[in-house]
């Protein structure tokens, strides 16, 4: 039996984000050394990104993506968990599907960067997030009809 509810997908996406952060650090340091850039080149991330090769910029952009929409995922999953819906199989499936599509999105974005495929993965992950949100709204509505 699965006992972690929606906490495991949350922690998994956090771990993935930290892995991408490490990848970004590697790309930046490697290229700063390779390009012989001075430390002031990194005063602002956008200025440093402009000096970086394409792969490093892709990893940087993807890391920022992981700081954006997934914050909604974390909030909705925690909300569902607190509403007693964290062990519902549909919610668990949607959460893991969201995590999987975000990982695939990163792999596409940071490697061959096929924009159509990346956008499709974004839309699919967004659909999973919307479904989780609808379930949270439904759970709130159900609880408000049965106070206790």
DRENGUGU-851214 format. One record per atom (N, C-alpha, C, O): residue in one letter; residue number from 1; y, x, z. Coordinates in steps of 0.2 Angstrom, whole numbers, always signed. Example, Ala and Ser with C-alpha at 12.3 -4.5 7.8 and 13.67 -1.06 7.14 Angstrom:
REM residues 2
code;pos;v;u;w
A;1;-28;+66;+39
A;1;-22;+62;+39
A;1;-16;+66;+39
A;1;-17;+71;+42
S;2;-11;+64;+35
S;2;-5;+68;+36
S;2;+0;+64;+39
S;2;+6;+67;+40
REM end
This chain:
REM residues 148
code;pos;v;u;w
X;1;-6;+4;+0
X;1;+0;+0;+0
X;1;+6;+4;+0
X;1;+6;+10;+3
X;2;+11;+2;-3
X;2;+18;+6;-4
X;2;+22;+4;+2
X;2;+24;-2;+3
X;3;+24;+9;+6
X;3;+28;+8;+12
X;3;+35;+10;+12
X;3;+39;+9;+16
X;4;+38;+13;+6
X;4;+44;+16;+6
X;4;+50;+11;+3
X;4;+55;+13;+3
X;5;+48;+6;+1
X;5;+53;+1;-2
X;5;+57;+5;-7
X;5;+54;+8;-12
X;6;+63;+3;-7
X;6;+68;+6;-12
X;6;+70;+13;-10
X;6;+74;+16;-14
X;7;+68;+16;-5
X;7;+71;+22;-2
X;7;+68;+28;-7
X;7;+72;+32;-8
X;8;+62;+27;-9
X;8;+59;+33;-13
X;8;+62;+34;-19
X;8;+64;+39;-21
X;9;+64;+28;-23
X;9;+67;+29;-29
X;9;+75;+32;-28
X;9;+77;+36;-32
X;10;+78;+30;-23
X;10;+84;+33;-21
X;10;+84;+40;-20
X;10;+88;+44;-23
X;11;+79;+42;-16
X;11;+79;+49;-14
X;11;+77;+53;-20
X;11;+79;+59;-21
X;12;+73;+50;-25
X;12;+70;+54;-31
X;12;+76;+55;-35
X;12;+77;+60;-38
X;13;+81;+50;-36
X;13;+86;+51;-40
X;13;+91;+56;-37
X;13;+95;+60;-41
X;14;+92;+56;-31
X;14;+96;+61;-28
X;14;+93;+68;-29
X;14;+97;+73;-31
X;15;+87;+69;-28
X;15;+84;+75;-30
X;15;+85;+77;-37
X;15;+86;+83;-38
X;16;+84;+73;-42
X;16;+85;+74;-49
X;16;+93;+76;-50
X;16;+94;+81;-53
X;17;+97;+73;-46
X;17;+104;+75;-47
X;17;+106;+82;-44
X;17;+109;+86;-47
X;18;+102;+84;-39
X;18;+103;+90;-36
X;18;+100;+96;-41
X;18;+103;+101;-41
X;19;+95;+94;-44
X;19;+92;+98;-49
X;19;+96;+100;-55
X;19;+97;+105;-57
X;20;+99;+94;-57
X;20;+104;+95;-63
X;20;+110;+99;-60
X;20;+113;+103;-64
X;21;+112;+98;-54
X;21;+118;+102;-51
X;21;+116;+109;-51
X;21;+120;+114;-53
X;22;+110;+111;-49
X;22;+108;+118;-50
X;22;+108;+121;-57
X;22;+110;+126;-58
X;23;+105;+117;-61
X;23;+105;+118;-68
X;23;+113;+120;-71
X;23;+114;+125;-74
X;24;+117;+116;-69
X;24;+124;+117;-71
X;24;+127;+123;-68
X;24;+130;+127;-71
X;25;+125;+125;-61
X;25;+127;+131;-58
X;25;+125;+137;-62
X;25;+128;+142;-63
X;26;+118;+136;-64
X;26;+115;+142;-68
X;26;+119;+143;-75
X;26;+121;+148;-76
X;27;+120;+137;-78
X;27;+123;+138;-85
X;27;+130;+141;-84
X;27;+132;+145;-88
X;28;+134;+139;-79
X;28;+141;+141;-78
X;28;+141;+148;-76
X;28;+144;+152;-79
X;29;+137;+150;-71
X;29;+137;+157;-69
X;29;+135;+162;-75
X;29;+138;+167;-76
X;30;+129;+160;-78
X;30;+127;+164;-84
X;30;+132;+165;-89
X;30;+132;+170;-92
X;31;+135;+160;-91
X;31;+140;+160;-96
X;31;+147;+163;-94
X;31;+150;+167;-98
X;32;+149;+163;-88
X;32;+155;+166;-85
X;32;+153;+174;-86
X;32;+158;+178;-88
X;33;+147;+176;-84
X;33;+145;+183;-84
X;33;+145;+185;-92
X;33;+148;+190;-94
X;34;+142;+181;-96
X;34;+141;+183;-103
X;34;+147;+183;-106
X;34;+148;+188;-111
X;35;+152;+179;-105
X;35;+159;+179;-108
X;35;+164;+183;-105
X;35;+169;+184;-107
X;36;+162;+186;-99
X;36;+166;+190;-95
X;36;+173;+187;-93
X;36;+178;+189;-94
X;37;+172;+181;-91
X;37;+178;+177;-89
X;37;+180;+179;-82
X;37;+176;+181;-78
X;38;+187;+178;-81
X;38;+189;+180;-74
X;38;+188;+174;-70
X;38;+188;+168;-72
X;39;+188;+175;-63
X;39;+187;+169;-59
X;39;+192;+163;-59
X;39;+190;+158;-59
X;40;+198;+165;-61
X;40;+203;+160;-62
X;40;+202;+155;-68
X;40;+205;+150;-68
X;41;+197;+157;-72
X;41;+195;+153;-78
X;41;+192;+146;-75
X;41;+192;+141;-79
X;42;+189;+146;-69
X;42;+186;+140;-66
X;42;+191;+137;-62
X;42;+188;+133;-58
X;43;+197;+138;-62
X;43;+202;+134;-57
X;43;+201;+127;-58
X;43;+201;+123;-53
X;44;+200;+124;-64
X;44;+199;+117;-66
X;44;+193;+117;-70
X;44;+192;+120;-75
X;45;+189;+112;-68
X;45;+182;+112;-72
X;45;+183;+110;-79
X;45;+180;+113;-83
X;46;+188;+106;-81
X;46;+189;+105;-88
X;46;+191;+111;-92
X;46;+189;+112;-98
X;47;+195;+115;-89
X;47;+197;+122;-92
X;47;+191;+126;-93
X;47;+190;+129;-98
X;48;+187;+126;-88
X;48;+181;+131;-89
X;48;+176;+128;-94
X;48;+173;+131;-98
X;49;+175;+121;-94
X;49;+171;+118;-99
X;49;+173;+119;-106
X;49;+169;+120;-110
X;50;+179;+120;-107
X;50;+182;+121;-114
X;50;+180;+128;-116
X;50;+179;+129;-122
X;51;+179;+133;-111
X;51;+177;+139;-113
X;51;+169;+140;-114
X;51;+167;+145;-116
X;52;+165;+135;-111
X;52;+158;+136;-111
X;52;+155;+134;-118
X;52;+158;+130;-122
X;53;+149;+136;-119
X;53;+145;+134;-125
X;53;+143;+127;-124
X;53;+143;+124;-119
X;54;+140;+124;-130
X;54;+139;+117;-130
X;54;+134;+115;-124
X;54;+135;+110;-121
X;55;+128;+119;-124
X;55;+123;+117;-119
X;55;+126;+116;-112
X;55;+125;+111;-108
X;56;+130;+121;-110
X;56;+133;+121;-103
X;56;+138;+115;-102
X;56;+138;+112;-97
X;57;+141;+113;-108
X;57;+146;+107;-108
X;57;+142;+100;-107
X;57;+143;+96;-104
X;58;+136;+100;-110
X;58;+131;+95;-110
X;58;+129;+94;-103
X;58;+129;+88;-100
X;59;+127;+99;-100
X;59;+124;+99;-93
X;59;+130;+96;-88
X;59;+129;+92;-84
X;60;+136;+99;-89
X;60;+141;+97;-85
X;60;+143;+90;-86
X;60;+144;+86;-81
X;61;+143;+87;-92
X;61;+144;+80;-93
X;61;+139;+76;-90
X;61;+140;+70;-87
X;62;+133;+78;-91
X;62;+127;+74;-88
X;62;+128;+74;-80
X;62;+126;+68;-77
X;63;+129;+79;-77
X;63;+130;+79;-70
X;63;+135;+74;-68
X;63;+135;+71;-63
X;64;+141;+74;-72
X;64;+146;+69;-70
X;64;+143;+62;-71
X;64;+145;+57;-67
X;65;+139;+61;-76
X;65;+136;+54;-77
X;65;+132;+52;-71
X;65;+132;+46;-69
X;66;+129;+57;-68
X;66;+124;+56;-62
X;66;+129;+54;-56
X;66;+126;+52;-51
X;67;+135;+56;-56
X;67;+140;+54;-51
X;67;+143;+47;-52
X;67;+146;+45;-47
X;68;+142;+44;-57
X;68;+145;+38;-59
X;68;+141;+32;-58
X;68;+140;+29;-52
X;69;+137;+29;-63
X;69;+133;+23;-62
X;69;+128;+23;-57
X;69;+127;+18;-54
X;70;+125;+29;-56
X;70;+120;+29;-50
X;70;+122;+27;-44
X;70;+119;+25;-39
X;71;+129;+28;-42
X;71;+132;+26;-36
X;71;+131;+19;-35
X;71;+130;+16;-29
X;72;+131;+15;-40
X;72;+130;+7;-40
X;72;+122;+6;-38
X;72;+121;+2;-34
X;73;+118;+10;-41
X;73;+111;+10;-40
X;73;+109;+11;-33
X;73;+106;+7;-30
X;74;+112;+16;-30
X;74;+111;+17;-23
X;74;+113;+12;-18
X;74;+110;+9;-14
X;75;+119;+9;-20
X;75;+122;+3;-16
X;75;+117;-3;-16
X;75;+116;-6;-11
X;76;+116;-5;-22
X;76;+112;-11;-24
X;76;+105;-10;-20
X;76;+102;-14;-17
X;77;+102;-4;-21
X;77;+95;-3;-18
X;77;+95;-3;-11
X;77;+91;-6;-7
X;78;+100;+0;-8
X;78;+101;-1;+0
X;78;+102;-8;+2
X;78;+100;-10;+7
X;79;+107;-11;-2
X;79;+108;-19;-1
X;79;+101;-23;-1
X;79;+100;-27;+4
X;80;+97;-22;-6
X;80;+91;-25;-7
X;80;+86;-23;-1
X;80;+83;-28;+2
X;81;+86;-17;+1
X;81;+82;-15;+7
X;81;+85;-18;+13
X;81;+80;-21;+17
X;82;+91;-19;+14
X;82;+94;-22;+20
X;82;+93;-30;+20
X;82;+92;-33;+25
X;83;+92;-32;+14
X;83;+91;-40;+13
X;83;+84;-41;+14
X;83;+82;-47;+13
X;84;+80;-36;+15
X;84;+72;-38;+16
X;84;+69;-38;+9
X;84;+63;-41;+9
X;85;+72;-36;+4
X;85;+69;-36;-3
X;85;+67;-30;-5
X;85;+65;-29;-11
X;86;+67;-25;-1
X;86;+65;-18;-3
X;86;+58;-17;-5
X;86;+56;-12;-9
X;87;+53;-21;-3
X;87;+46;-20;-4
X;87;+44;-25;-9
X;87;+38;-25;-11
X;88;+48;-29;-12
X;88;+46;-34;-18
X;88;+44;-29;-24
X;88;+48;-25;-26
X;89;+38;-31;-26
X;89;+36;-27;-32
X;89;+40;-26;-38
X;89;+41;-21;-41
X;90;+44;-32;-40
X;90;+48;-32;-45
X;90;+54;-27;-44
X;90;+56;-23;-49
X;91;+57;-27;-38
X;91;+63;-23;-37
X;91;+60;-16;-37
X;91;+64;-11;-39
X;92;+55;-14;-34
X;92;+52;-7;-34
X;92;+51;-5;-41
X;92;+53;+1;-43
X;93;+48;-9;-45
X;93;+47;-8;-52
X;93;+54;-6;-56
X;93;+54;-2;-60
X;94;+59;-11;-55
X;94;+65;-10;-58
X;94;+68;-3;-56
X;94;+72;+0;-60
X;95;+68;-2;-49
X;95;+71;+4;-47
X;95;+68;+10;-50
X;95;+71;+15;-52
X;96;+61;+11;-50
X;96;+58;+16;-53
X;96;+59;+17;-61
X;96;+60;+22;-63
X;97;+60;+11;-64
X;97;+61;+11;-71
X;97;+68;+14;-72
X;97;+70;+18;-77
X;98;+73;+12;-68
X;98;+80;+15;-68
X;98;+80;+22;-67
X;98;+83;+26;-71
X;99;+76;+25;-62
X;99;+76;+32;-61
X;99;+73;+35;-67
X;99;+75;+41;-70
X;100;+67;+33;-70
X;100;+64;+36;-76
X;100;+69;+36;-82
X;100;+69;+41;-85
X;101;+72;+31;-83
X;101;+77;+31;-89
X;101;+83;+35;-88
X;101;+85;+38;-93
X;102;+85;+36;-82
X;102;+90;+41;-80
X;102;+88;+48;-81
X;102;+92;+52;-84
X;103;+82;+50;-79
X;103;+79;+56;-80
X;103;+78;+58;-88
X;103;+80;+63;-90
X;104;+76;+53;-91
X;104;+75;+54;-99
X;104;+82;+55;-102
X;104;+83;+59;-106
X;105;+87;+51;-99
X;105;+94;+51;-102
X;105;+96;+59;-101
X;105;+99;+61;-106
X;106;+95;+61;-95
X;106;+97;+68;-94
X;106;+94;+73;-99
X;106;+97;+77;-102
X;107;+87;+72;-99
X;107;+83;+77;-104
X;107;+86;+77;-111
X;107;+86;+82;-114
X;108;+87;+71;-113
X;108;+90;+70;-120
X;108;+97;+73;-120
X;108;+98;+77;-125
X;109;+101;+71;-116
X;109;+108;+74;-116
X;109;+109;+81;-115
X;109;+113;+84;-119
X;110;+104;+84;-111
X;110;+105;+91;-110
X;110;+101;+96;-115
X;110;+101;+102;-114
X;111;+97;+93;-119
X;111;+93;+97;-124
X;111;+96;+95;-131
X;111;+100;+99;-133
X;112;+92;+91;-134
X;112;+94;+90;-142
X;112;+100;+85;-143
X;112;+103;+84;-148
X;113;+102;+81;-137
X;113;+108;+77;-137
X;113;+108;+72;-143
X;113;+114;+72;-146
X;114;+103;+68;-144
X;114;+103;+63;-150
X;114;+107;+57;-147
X;114;+105;+54;-142
X;115;+113;+56;-149
X;115;+118;+51;-146
X;115;+115;+44;-146
X;115;+115;+40;-141
X;116;+112;+42;-152
X;116;+109;+35;-152
X;116;+103;+34;-147
X;116;+103;+29;-144
X;117;+99;+39;-146
X;117;+94;+39;-141
X;117;+96;+39;-134
X;117;+94;+35;-130
X;118;+101;+43;-133
X;118;+104;+43;-127
X;118;+108;+37;-125
X;118;+107;+34;-119
X;119;+111;+34;-130
X;119;+115;+27;-128
X;119;+109;+22;-127
X;119;+110;+18;-123
X;120;+104;+22;-131
X;120;+99;+17;-130
X;120;+96;+18;-122
X;120;+95;+13;-119
X;121;+95;+24;-120
X;121;+92;+25;-113
X;121;+97;+23;-108
X;121;+96;+20;-103
X;122;+104;+24;-110
X;122;+109;+21;-105
X;122;+109;+14;-105
X;122;+109;+11;-99
X;123;+108;+10;-111
X;123;+108;+3;-111
X;123;+102;+0;-107
X;123;+102;-5;-103
X;124;+96;+3;-108
X;124;+90;+1;-105
X;124;+91;+2;-97
X;124;+89;-2;-93
X;125;+93;+8;-95
X;125;+94;+9;-88
X;125;+99;+4;-85
X;125;+99;+2;-79
X;126;+105;+3;-89
X;126;+110;-2;-86
X;126;+107;-9;-85
X;126;+108;-13;-81
X;127;+102;-11;-90
X;127;+98;-17;-89
X;127;+94;-18;-83
X;127;+94;-23;-79
X;128;+91;-12;-81
X;128;+87;-12;-75
X;128;+92;-13;-69
X;128;+90;-16;-64
X;129;+98;-9;-69
X;129;+103;-10;-64
X;129;+105;-17;-63
X;129;+106;-19;-58
X;130;+107;-20;-69
X;130;+109;-27;-69
X;130;+104;-32;-66
X;130;+106;-36;-62
X;131;+98;-31;-68
X;131;+92;-35;-65
X;131;+92;-34;-57
X;131;+91;-39;-53
X;132;+92;-28;-55
X;132;+92;-26;-48
X;132;+98;-30;-44
X;132;+97;-33;-39
X;133;+104;-30;-47
X;133;+110;-33;-45
X;133;+109;-40;-44
X;133;+111;-44;-39
X;134;+106;-43;-50
X;134;+105;-51;-50
X;134;+100;-52;-44
X;134;+101;-57;-40
X;135;+95;-48;-43
X;135;+90;-50;-37
X;135;+94;-49;-31
X;135;+92;-53;-26
X;136;+99;-45;-30
X;136;+102;-44;-24
X;136;+107;-50;-23
X;136;+107;-53;-17
X;137;+110;-52;-28
X;137;+114;-59;-27
X;137;+110;-65;-25
X;137;+112;-69;-21
X;138;+104;-65;-29
X;138;+100;-71;-27
X;138;+97;-70;-20
X;138;+97;-75;-17
X;139;+96;-64;-17
X;139;+93;-63;-11
X;139;+99;-65;-6
X;139;+98;-69;-1
X;140;+105;-64;-7
X;140;+111;-66;-3
X;140;+112;-73;-3
X;140;+113;-76;+2
X;141;+111;-76;-9
X;141;+111;-84;-9
X;141;+106;-87;-5
X;141;+107;-92;-2
X;142;+100;-84;-6
X;142;+94;-87;-2
X;142;+95;-87;+5
X;142;+94;-91;+9
X;143;+98;-81;+8
X;143;+99;-80;+15
X;143;+105;-85;+17
X;143;+105;-87;+23
X;144;+110;-86;+13
X;144;+115;-90;+15
X;144;+113;-97;+16
X;144;+117;-101;+19
X;145;+108;-99;+12
X;145;+106;-106;+13
X;145;+101;-107;+19
X;145;+100;-113;+21
X;146;+99;-102;+22
X;146;+94;-102;+28
X;146;+97;-97;+33
X;146;+94;-92;+34
X;147;+102;-99;+36
X;147;+105;-95;+41
X;147;+100;-94;+47
X;147;+96;-99;+49
X;148;+100;-89;+50
X;148;+96;-88;+56
X;148;+96;-82;+59
X;148;+92;-80;+64
REM end
